[in-house]
Amino acid sequence: MVRINGNDIEHMEGKSIAEYLKEAGYDVKRVAVERNGVIVPKKSYEEVVITEADTIEVVSFVGGG
Amino acid sequence: MKMNEDKLILGGHEFTSRFILGSGKYNVELIDAAVKFAGAQMITLALRRANSNGEGNILDYIPQGVTLLPNTSGARNAQEAVRIARLAREIGCGDFVKVEVIRDSKYLLPDNQETVKATEILAKEGFVVLPYMYPDLNVARDLVNAGAAAVMPLASPIGSNQGLATKEFIRILIEEINLPVIVDAGIGKPSQACEAMEMGAAAVMANTAIATAGDIVAMAGAFKSAIEAGRAAYLAGMGRVLTNAASASSPLTGFLED
């Protein structure tokens, strides 16, 4: 089980960040990713693999002041 | 000085517009027109958990060439602000950040101490830091020393449209701080934006005044005119004020009865 944006999700272990983002329908150009409190650089999305108990945040811009 | 030579410089970047537009609380489809009517060259954004449902991203609605100013809203301390700023930069839209640290949920007043801490860390990491702050001269000096590119004192509580409640304290910052002073938060009407600019503010940031207006795009245009008028008046130098006296504007000679 991993935690992504506050939700517990099964069967993510072993996927790369790039695979997850694509499957989940994110626009890779418009997001930033943090894994266990550390930013994953865009160039590392293919190499970084999700492992058991990871906490992942996927963020993007919204309107704000 | 000619108006077209009058530039706002933030972290080495030049702007001819002195109106920083917010993008919160209104339909993203109005952003393009609002930016154009505002003549804005900088727009603020917030960072949040992303939706994966394929909705249009706000970045798709912002015209090319407009500088993005992500804020650190949601941060309750310096560490959280730094985390948000780093994530915002990772998206890949520049080095600007509006540091905003708030742990007061009623009046949304900024935590000046934590703001100074975050500014220092982020400035060292190469960010162009524009800190949102309560207008306190000592804190403004700390922000200068921390490497801020400007200071952004609040006019009144965020989203209140109450106008320049802190006017005299902003005036002190303008006099004493050798960085652009950008009046942020609480500006509710174009006349208040104009007044801030007449005082010598370097720029005005507005969001709610526009987002809650009857016609959002038209109000963006009204703010543009007011900010330009205030700036022009500041550069022109105000006429003097007489107290307990008057001074005829028409000649005091050549009256018909003479």
Interface residues (C-beta under 8 A of the other chain):
Chain A: N5 G6 A24 G25 Y26 D27 K29 R30 V31 A32 V33 E34 I39 P41 K42 E57 V58 V59 S60 F61 V62 G63 G64 G65
Chain B: G22 S23 G24 K25 Y26 V28 I31 T44 L45 A46 L47 R48 R49 A50 N51 S52 N53 G54 N57 I58 L59 L68 P70 N71 S73 R83 R86 L87 A88 E90 I91 G92 C93 I158 G159 A185 M205 N207 T208
